[in-house]
Structures are given as C-alpha cells and as structure tokens.
Amino acid sequence: MLGTGTRHRSQLALDEVSKHYGDHTVLDRVSLTISPGEHVGVVGDNGSGKSTLLRLLAGAEDPDNGELTVRAPGGVGYLPQTMERVSGGIPLGTVADAIDDALRDLRDLEARVHGAEAALGGAGPQELDAYGDLLAEFEARGGYDADARVDAGLHGLGLPGLDRDRPLRTLSGGERSRLALAATLSASPELLLLDEPTNDLDDHAVAWLEERLRSHRGTVVAVTHDRAFLSGVTGTVLEVDADTRLVRRYGDGYDGFLAAKAAARARWAREHEDWKQDLARQRRLADNNIAALRAIPRRMAKAAFGHGAFRMRGAAHGSMGRVRNAKERMARLTANPVAPPPVPLRMSAGFSGPPPEEGPVARLERIRVDHRLQVGALSLAPGERVLVTGPNGAGKTTLVRVLSGDLVPDSGRVALPPRIGLLRQEDAPVPGERTVLETYAAGRPDHAEEYRDELASLGLFRPADLDQPVVSLSVGQRRRIEVARLTSGAHDLLLLDEPTNHLSPGLVEELEQALSGYTGALVLVTHDRMARQRFTGRRLELREGALTSDSAE
C-alpha cells in the first residue's frame, strides 16, 4: 500500500515491502528510508529487482505486502528504462506527445490554473485564495519555463531543434531515450527516479547530465551501470541483492560501497569459517571423550579399588560431562548455522578467435551511406583492437553495421571475413514465449536441452534461470543472452556496439577481462568512460559521418 502518514521524516520509506511475479519473489520484506535531497545510486546484478524498486517508488506498480511512503509535493519525475508509448514494438505518437507525457503533472496544473482564471469573474475569497495557491505552485515548479527547459535539455543532450511534430518511430532508440530524459528533467520535479539515464549518451551529454543532477536541489534515485557516474553524482548506494532479495544501504559513494561490500563479505566468510571450525571442534571433543569412556573397564575387581579405581570412576564422570556439553553445543550450532556467502555469478566464458594471419581481416574503400557515413579507406588487421569514438549521431553504429554486413552502403567496396560476431546496441527481437535456454540454442543444430550444461557453465545465468521465459527478463538479462551467444562460436571479427549498456558493473569488468584474451580483430563502440580509459589499441574518431582521427595507443 502507498502510505501518506507523517510518522517518518524521510521522503521515501519502505516498511517490510515485498514484490512477487507469480512464484518468483523479487523483493522480500525490504525496509529502507531516503531523506530529502539525497542523491542515491541503485546497483545490483541484472534481474535483481532494481527497475522493480524504481517502479514501486514511482507508483507504476504496487507492492504485494508492506507499506510504501512517498512524499513529494513538488512532483515526481520517472524515467523508465524503455519507452512506455509503444505498441507491437513500434513507438506511438510524436515528439510533442512524449514531452507532454513527461510534463503531465505540470500540464494538469496549468489546466487547473487556467480553469481557475476563467472563473475569477464571480469568485469569492475562497476561490481567490485557491487560485493564488495554484498559481504559486505552478510558478514554484517553473511552469512557464518548462518548454524552454525542454529545448535547453535537448540541446544539452545532443538533439537541438528537434521537430515537435516528428513521429517517434522515425527516431533511433538512443534519440528516443535522450528525448525522454530531457523532458523528464525539464519538469523540475522534487523527486527524480531515473532508470539507466546515461545509456546512449556521449561524453558531452553525460557531462551535461551530471552537472544538471549535481545542481538538483531535490532527491535523485538513479539505477545505473555507469561506474564513473556513480562516483561523480551519488553519495549513497543501494544494492539490490538477488540472493537475499533485500536492499542494503551504503554511504560514502560508490567507492565506499565497494570497500564496505568487500569487507562485509570477508566478515561473513570469516563467521562461516568460525562456525564450521567450532562445530568440528565440538564434534572432535565429543568423539575423543566417548573414546576415553570406552577405554575405562566397566567391571573391576574389589581389590582394584585401592589402586586408582576411584580416580578412574571420576575420570568417567568427567568424560561424560564433557560429551554432554559438547553435544549440547553441537545442537545449538546446528540449530543456528552460519551459511557461507552466496557464490556470485562470475562470467567464465571467453571469446574465441583465429590464430594470427597475414593480410587485412576487413577492408572498406570509398564507402558512403547517404548522409550518415563517408569513409575513404579503412583496413583492419588480424588481431587488431579498435575503439571507435565520437558524439551521438557521428555514424559509429552505421560503421558497425557496414562492418557486420548488416547494412549495404550506397556506394563503395566492402571485404569482410566469413565469421563475424555482432553485439547490437539495441535489443534484438526475441519471441517472448521462448525460454532463456531456447533463445541461447536458437539456430543451432541440436535440441535446446543439449546446451543446458554449456550455458550454465558460462557463469551468466543460474541453472534455475534457464527455463524462465524471455518476456519475464529484465533488459540486462536479455543482454546477457546475447553475450552468451557471442561466446559460443569463434569469430574472425568481433563487433561490440555499446556492450556495457544495461549490464551490471561487476559483469562489465568480467566482460572486459574476457575480451582481453580474444585473439581476433575487435571493434568496440562504447560510452563507458572507464572502459575507454583502460582500452589499449587503435582509436578512430568519427564526426558527422567522417573519420577525423586514426591513431594507435
């Protein structure tokens, strides 16, 4: 239920909140508070329930149990991970419709102001006071400047002059995401709930967003995989734990979270080891004293009593007492076990590539794709690693599509290798009735069951997840299936377009490690700042569809 009481001074409060989808429990008796003005990052493995938590806070879903309190008289701005104005996978409406959706609270408030204004002719004192309150609230929210803020936001996010009448279906997925983000921020709500706000943003747009959020006087709760964003914007981190289905709160920003989580896990492991050792010690103590009891003769001659029999009988009583105490201690330890820390999913898969060969693995000559891409010549050597950078709309994804053979250029010559692996920026459509295992095995010769152990061994899904329908998965979990499929074959050329989108920070680092052992040619497009900082190899920069820089590092 949604509480409206005032017993908490916090702005957001969850008290024993649970959320289930069928038989699957996502959040289990979660309790937490967030104070006004806090900037909070939400992290966790893919599918752990981060987006579910945000939907609950936004009122888009109701908890199954517990009490949820949200106090934001200055409005709530909610940016979902995927666009909600969609039918059959196709975006509906226009740019103006998307803006109106994000500014709905302000639009409704404006309509109420206009309605009160129209009735001022015969208004009494109460009506005048009500009108004054409405007008004050509208002005406090910056209602008159909302559309100007939308324009400024679109400019800051790389979409200046976007036509309000343009159909949403004509925008790319990244453009729609930036439009939704600009409109959500422009509502200037007291509470901002943002799900993966840095996806599809170039460096300029991320810098603009970070500055905008740092200056936000209200509360920010952001689900994000962007490690640099977490460090630069958030002071508090909430971790949604997929194993316990609880939410843990950490202070001191993202670095503090990493240190505290590592310390907590080490402490948990020590407590489990202490429990095991204590149990083993009590078992040995009981066994040793039972053995000592068995060594004492049960019947002795009377003459022996003058030669230490009383001492032997006393020893027997002592051994029995120690056995009893040890067994009682064992019973208490067994009744209150300290389980080991859950074994986290670790990506154990690698990417297979060919041995080094002579000559280029791919070559482009005099390539032109309408107004999006023009490349005079580009050659990739076997085993070469290439990072492609540039602002949004520079032509990076178009170049990847040409290199994959997915897009035929209007003119020019393309020579490509036979085995190409492609991870697209946007989700590939998958029939919703398929399970994780069936999706992984699609297009392969054997029955899906033949690949169960193979998929489980990759460390991307738990065995219990393999039979889940794809439609029930989070965006990040669907991304994991695509990564798994990529690792299942050998590739001469591997093309990764924003591979870190929607992936948890831990999996991003494991993916980087897996790529370090790949021997084929690699082309990487990413806005992940840490991934770019760590990259070693050739760097290409695109601007307005043309190569402006080609350098080795």
N, C-alpha and C positions, 0 to 999 in steps of 0.2 A: 504493500500500500504506500501511497505518497503522503507523507506526513506534513502538516502545516503548523505544528506546535512550535513553541518558543523555548522549550526546555534546554535546547542546545544553543550555544553561542556560535557554533560553526555555520558555515554557509551550506556545506554539503555533509550529510551524515547518513551512514548505512548502519542499521542495527539488526544483526542476525539475518541479513538478506541472502536468499538463495534463488537460483535460477536454473531451471531444467528445460531440456528439449527432449521430449519423450523420456526414454530411460537414461539419458545422458545428463549428468549433473555438471554444469559449467562453473557455477559459483555456489559455495556451500557455507551458509551462516557467516557471511562476511560482515565485519564491523569496521568502520573507519570514519574519520572526520577530515574535512578540508576547511581551512579557515579562509575568510575573505582576503583576497589579494594574493593568495599563494599561487605560484607557478609550478605546476605538477607535471611530471612526465610519467607515462604509464608504459611499462615494459613487460615482457614475458614471451614464452615460446609461441610459435604460430599455433592458433587454435586454443590457446589457454583461456580466452574469455575477455581479452582487452576491449574489443569492439562491443561485446555484450555489456560490459561495465559502462561504457560510454553511452550506449543506447538507453540503459536504465537511468543514468543521470539526466539524459536529455528528455526522458518521458516518452521515448519512442517505443519502449517495451515496459511492461510491469513486472516487478519481482513476483515469484511464486510464494515466497514467505518473507517475513521480516518487514521492517519499516524503513522507508527511504524518505529523507527530508531534503528538499532543495529550496533554498531561499535566495531568489534573485529578482527583486522588484525592478531592477534595471534591465531585465531581459536575458534570455539565453540564446546564444548562437551555437548551432550544432552543424558541424561539417562531417557528414558520413564518409566512409572510405570509398564508396561507389555511389554514383548518381542515382537518386531515387526516381527521377522523372524519366522512366524507361518502360517500354512495352515491347516484349519479344526481343529484347536486347538492343532495341533502337531507341535513342533519345527522343523524347517528345518535346514539342514547343520550341520557343525561340529564346534568344539570349535575354530578352526582356522578361520572359516568363521565369527564367532561372533566377534573375535578380529579384523579381517580386516575391518568389518563394523564400529567398533568404531574408528579405526585408518585411516579411509578412507582419511581424509584430508592429513595426513602425507604420506600415501601410494601414493596418487596422486602427492604430492610434490616430493617424492622420484623418481617417474617415470619421472617427468619433469627434475629433476637433471640428471638422467641417460641419458635421451634423449639429453640434452644439452652437456653432456660429450662426447657422441658419435659423435657429430658434431663439436668438438673442432678443428679437423684437419684443416678445412678450414675456421675457424671462424675469423671474423674481430673484431675490437674494440667493436662494439655494442654488438655482440654475446658474447664476453668475459665478458663484463660488466653484461649482462643479466644472464650469468651462475654464475658469482660471487654473484649476488643478490639472485638467487635461492638457492645457496649453503649456503649463510649466513642465510637465512630464515630457511632452513632445520636444520642447526646446532643450531640456536637460539631456535627452538622448540624441541631440543634434539632428533632429528630424528634417529640418530644412536643408541641411547639407548632405544628406545621405547619398543622393545620386552623384554629387560631386566627389564624395569619398569613394564611390564605386569606380568612377573614372580614374581617380588617383591610384586606387588599388590595382586596377587593370594595367595601368602604366607601370607601376612598380613590379608587377608580376609578368611583364613582357607581352601584354595584349593591348597596347594603346589603340584607341579609336575603334574598338570592336563594335560592329553594327548591331544595334539592339534588335533589329528585325531579322537577323540571320538565324536560320534554323539550327538547333543544337546538333542535329545529325551531321551537319557539314563541318563541325569542329572535331579535331582529334581528341582522343581520350585525355591527353595532357592539357589541351586547351580548355576542355570542359572542367577539369579539376581546378585549374587556375581561376577560371571564371567563378566557380562555386566558392573558392577560398576568398577571392576579392569581395564578393557580395556578402559573405558571412562576416568578414571583418568590418565591412562598411556599416553594418547595423549597429556597431559600437555597443554590443550588449555588455552587461555587467559580468556575465559568466560565458566564457568561450570553451566549447568542447570540440576538439579537433582530432580527427582520426587520420593519421598519416599525412599531415599538412605539407611536408617537404617533398613528397613524391612528385616527380615531373618538374621540379624547379631547378633552374640553372643557378650559378653562383650569385648573380646579381639579384635574382628573385629571392633566394634563401637569405641573403644579407638584408634585403628589404623586410622580409617577414620577421626575421629575428629582431630587428630594431623595432618593428611595429609591436611585437609581443612584449619585448622588454619594457616598452613605454606604456603598455596597457595597465591601467590602474585597477582593473577588476581581477577576477580569478581566471586562470588558464589551466585547463586539463587537456594534455595532448598525448595521444598514443603515437609513438614514433619509433622507427628503427634507426633514425639518424643519430649516430653517436656524438657527432660534433654539436648538433642541435641540442641534444640533451645536456651536454656540458655547458653550452652557452646561454640557455634560456631558462632551464628548470632548476629549482632549488630543492625540490622534494621529488622523490621517485617512489611510485607504487609498482610493486612487482606482483603480477597475477600468476600464481603458481599452478601449473597444470596438474601437478601430482596431488597437492593437498586441496586444491580448488579454493584457496584462501587468497587474500590480498595483503601483502606486507608493505609497511611504510618505512622508507629510509630517508634520512636527512643528508645534508652536505652534498647535494647534487649527484650527478652520475658517477663521478669518481668515488665519492663517499659510498654510494650504493655498491659499486664493485668491491671495494675494500670490505665493507660490512658484510656483504653476502658471502665472500670468501671466508671471512673469519667465522661467521655463523655456521657455515658448512663444516669447517675444520673442527669447531667445537662440538657439533652434532656427531661427527665421526669419532671424536675422542670419547664422548659419552657412550656411544655404542660399543666402542672397544673396551672401555672400563666395565661396562655391563657384562660383556662376554667373558672378560678375564675374571670378574668377581664370581660369575656363575660357575666357570671352570674350577676356580679355587675352592668354592664350597663343595663342588662335586668330588674333587680330589680329597678334601678334608673328610668328607663322609666316607668315601671308599677306604681311605687309609685307616680310619678308626674302626670300621667294620672288619677290616683285615686283622687289626690288633685284637678285637674281641674274639675272633675265630681262633686266634693263636693261644688263648687262655683255656686251659683244660676245664671241662665242665664238672668233672668229679675228681676229687683229690682225697688221698688217704688222710686219716686224722693226724697221723704223725707228721704230715707235711705242714700242719698249721704253725708249727714252731719254726718253720724255715721260710717265712715270707708269704704265706698264703693270704694273710690279711692284706698285705700290700698288693697282691695280685687282684684280690677282690676289689680293693679300692681303685686300682687301675681300670678294672672293668667298668665300674660305675662312671669313672671319668670319661672313658671312651664312649659309653652310651650317651652321656650328656652332650659330648661334642658332636656325635652323629645326629642327635635330635636337633641341636642348634643349627647345624649345617643344613639339615633338610628343611627346617623352617625358613632359613634364609633363602634356600633354593626356591621354595614355594613362593616367597614374596617376589624374588627376581623374575620368576617365570610368569607370575600374575601381572607384573608391571614391566614388560620387556621394553627395551630401547631399540627401536628398529634402526637399521642403517639408513643413511641418507639415500633418497631415491637416486638411481643411476640416471643421469640426464641423457637425453638423446644426443649422440655425437655423430656427425657425418663421417662415416668411414669410407665412403666411396671416393674414387679418383676418376680422372678423365684420361681416356686412352688416346694416344696419338701415335703416328707412324715414326719410324726411325728417320733421322735427317737424310734428305735427298738433295740432289743438285737442281738448280733452276727454280723459278718462282712457283709458288703454290697457287697463286691467283694473280690475275693481271686485268686492269681496266685501262682502256685507251679511248680518249675523246668522248667521254660519257656525258650525256645530257638527259635530264629528266625534267621536262617543262621548265618551270621557274624555280624548282626546288634544289637541283643539283647539277653542277658542271665540274667535271674532273678531267684534266688533260691526260694525265697518266698516273697510275698507281700500281705498284707491284709489291706483293707480299712474299717474303722468303719462307721456306720451311722452318718451322720452329720460331718464327718471329712473333714478338709480342707487341701489339699496337694499342695505344689508348687514344680514342677519338674524343676530343673536347669541343666545346662551342656553346653559345647561348641557345635557348629554346628557339626552334624554328630554323636552325642553321643548316639542317639537312643530314644530321647524324643518323637518324633512323632510316632515312631514304638510302643512305650509303650502305647501311647494314642489309637492307632488303635487296639491293642490287648485288651485293657480295653473296647473299644466300641463294640467288636465283629466283627469289620470290617476286621481284619486280624487274620487268624487262625495260631497259632505258629506251628513250625515244630515238637515240642515235648513239653510235659508238660500238666498241668491241669489248666483250666480256669473256674471259677464260677462267673457269673455276674447276676445283678438284672434284672428284666423284663423291667424297664423303664429307658432308658439311653438317655441323651441329648448330642449331639456332635456338636461342632463348629470346623470345619476343618481349618487347616492353609491356605489351598488354596481354591479358589472359587469352589463351587460345580457347575457342568454344568447345565445351565438352558436354555430351549428353548427360543430363542430370541424373538419369536412372543408373548410370554406371557407378561401380564402387571404385575405391582407390586402386585396388589390385587390378580390376578390369581396365581401368584407364591406363595404368602403367603398362599392361600387357598388350594394349590395342595395337594391331598391325604386326604382331609378332607371331611366329608360326604355331606355337603350341597353345594348349588351353591355359587360361589365366592362372589356374591353380599351380601349374608347373613353375610359376615365377614367384610364388609366395615367399619362399625362403630367401630368394635373391633380393627381393625388395626389402624384406625385414632386415637383411644384413647391411643395408646401406646406411642405417642409422638416421633416416629421415622420418620414419613413422614407427610407432609402436605396433607390435603384432595385432593388438586389439583394434587398431585404427584401419586396418587394410580392407575391412568389409563395410566401412562407412560409405554411404552414397556421396558422390562428389557435391551434390547440391547442398549438403549439410555442412560443407567445409568452409573455413574462412578463406579469404583471398590468399593469405600467406601459405596455408596448407595446400591450396591448389598450385601455388608457385613451387612448392616442394615436389609435387608430382612431376612437373616439367623438368626440374633439376635432376630428379631420379632418372627420367627417361634419357636425358642427355648423357648420364654416366654409363648407360647400358651398352653403348656402342663406341667404336673407335672413329675418330674424326681427323681428317687432314686439316680442316679449318673449323675453328670454334668461334661463333659469333654470339656475344652476350650483350644484349641491349637492356641497360638498367637492371642487371641481375639482382641487385640488393633490394629492389622495390618489394615491400611487404614482408621481407624476411627479418626474423629476429636478429638482434646484434650478435648473439652468440653464433648463429648459423652463418651470418655474413663472414665472420672471422674463419670459421671452418671451411667455407667455400673458398676464401682466399688461399687457405693452406692447401686445399685440394688442387686448385689451379696452378700452384707453384710446381707441382710435379707433372704437369701436362707438357708433352713434347711436341705437339703440333703447333700450327700457327693460330694465334689468338687475336681477335679484335674485340676490344672492350669499350663500351659506351657506358659511362656512369657519372651521376652527380654526387655520389658518395665521396665526401671530401677526404675522409681517412683512407679510403681505397685508392684514391688518386695520389695521395701523398706517399703511399707505400709502393706505388707502381714503379717498376723498372723496365725500361724498354723504349720503343719508339713512340713519339707523340705526334698526332696530327690534330690540327685545329681547323675547324670549319666555321665560316661566317657567310651568311647569305648564300649558302649552297656552294661556296668555292673554298678550296684548300688555301689557307693563308699562312700555315706554318707546318713544317715537317722536320722534326728534329729527333735525334737519338739521345737517350739519357743514360 
